[in-house]
Amino acid sequence: MHDKLELELRRGVVVLAVLSRLRTLRYGYELRQSLIAVGMPIEEGTLYPLLRRLESQGVLTSEWRAAEQGPSRRYYVLSAAGVDLLGRLTGTWHGMAKAMDDILDEGRRDDT
């Protein structure tokens, strides 16, 4: 049960995490590794469909670039609409995080 609830909680923030990492041009594997490095693991089966969906919504742009070794890579970056969305979602996140901190702190005070 805990794992399922944790997955639901994580699913709610994955878009914000992805957008925040795409302020600069990154390809999918690099993006995934940068999220893993900060404790936000994401499966390839979740990441790539999300990237395609965000691009189809106009939030991201992408381009193919030749790699020094191996196949070409598709690089993603925020579009102007994506920068705006990231700003709005960041504001929403900070408001929700503040509210949750207050709720959780209140619960701790009630426990003592």
ChimeraX attribute file (.defattr): number of C-alpha atoms within 10 A of each C-alpha:
attribute: neighborCount
match mode: 1-to-1
recipient: residues
	/A:1	6
	/A:2	7
	/A:3	8
	/A:4	9
	/A:5	10
	/A:6	10
	/A:7	11
	/A:8	11
	/A:9	11
	/A:10	15
	/A:11	13
	/A:12	10
	/A:13	13
	/A:14	18
	/A:15	16
	/A:16	16
	/A:17	15
	/A:18	22
	/A:19	23
	/A:20	18
	/A:21	18
	/A:22	20
	/A:23	16
	/A:24	11
	/A:25	16
	/A:26	18
	/A:27	17
	/A:28	16
	/A:29	15
	/A:30	13
	/A:31	19
	/A:32	20
	/A:33	14
	/A:34	16
	/A:35	17
	/A:36	13
	/A:37	10
	/A:38	8
	/A:39	9
	/A:40	15
	/A:41	14
	/A:42	18
	/A:43	9
	/A:44	12
	/A:45	8
	/A:46	11
	/A:47	18
	/A:48	15
	/A:49	11
	/A:50	15
	/A:51	21
	/A:52	16
	/A:53	13
	/A:54	18
	/A:55	18
	/A:56	11
	/A:57	12
	/A:58	14
	/A:59	21
	/A:60	23
	/A:61	19
	/A:62	18
	/A:63	12
	/A:64	11
	/A:65	12
	/A:66	10
	/A:67	10
	/A:68	7
	/A:69	6
	/A:70	7
	/A:71	9
	/A:72	12
	/A:73	16
	/A:74	16
	/A:75	20
	/A:76	23
	/A:77	23
	/A:78	25
	/A:79	17
	/A:80	13
	/A:81	13
	/A:82	22
	/A:83	18
	/A:84	13
	/A:85	16
	/A:86	22
	/A:87	15
	/A:88	11
	/A:89	17
	/A:90	16
	/A:91	12
	/A:92	12
	/A:93	14
	/A:94	11
	/A:95	12
	/A:96	12
	/A:97	12
	/A:98	12
	/A:99	12
	/A:100	12
	/A:101	12
	/A:102	12
	/A:103	11
	/A:104	12
	/A:105	12
	/A:106	11
	/A:107	11
	/A:108	10
	/A:109	8
	/A:110	8
	/A:111	7
	/A:112	5
